Amino acid sequence: MWEYFGPDFAFDVVKGVVAGIASMAFQVVAPRTFRAAKQLRARWVARKAARRATRRVRSNAVANDER
């Protein structure tokens, strides 16, 4: 009797173990990934704001020199 459903049962057990390990790995990696993405976006926005500020200062300096 085991020879009929034993291989299917073993395959299902292995699939469950692999799925469980993948789920646990995702739960460990996901918060770190989101944190890294958040930091990357914050740096990107800060760099963009700094560029805008620099352009404003330069354009104001040029406008003041022309007067």
NORBEL-V432916 format. One record per backbone hydrogen bond with DSSP energy under -1.0 kcal/mol. NH is the residue of the N-H (numbers start at 0). CO is the residue of the C=O. E is the energy in kcal/mol with one decimal. If there is no record, write none. Layout:
NH_CO_E, NH_CO_E
//
This chain:
3_0_-1.4, 4_0_-1.2, 5_1_-2.8, 8_4_-2.3, 9_5_-2.7, 10_6_-2.4, 11_7_-2.3, 12_8_-2.3, 13_9_-2.5, 14_10_-2.5, 15_11_-2.2, 16_12_-2.3, 17_13_-2.6, 18_14_-2.6, 19_15_-2.4, 20_16_-2.5, 21_17_-2.5, 22_18_-2.4, 23_19_-2.4, 24_20_-2.5, 25_21_-2.4, 26_22_-2.1, 27_23_-1.4, 28_24_-2.5, 29_25_-2.9, 32_28_-2.5, 33_29_-2.8, 34_30_-2.3, 35_31_-2.5, 36_32_-2.5, 37_33_-2.3, 38_34_-2.3, 39_35_-2.4, 40_36_-2.4, 41_37_-2.3, 42_38_-2.4, 43_39_-2.4, 44_40_-2.7, 45_41_-2.4, 46_42_-2.6, 47_43_-2.3, 48_44_-2.5, 49_45_-2.3, 50_46_-2.1, 51_47_-2.2, 52_48_-2.4, 53_49_-2.3, 54_50_-2.4, 55_51_-2.4, 56_52_-2.4, 57_53_-2.5, 58_54_-2.8, 59_55_-2.5, 60_56_-2.3, 61_57_-2.3, 62_58_-2.2, 63_59_-2.3, 64_60_-1.8, 65_61_-1.4
//
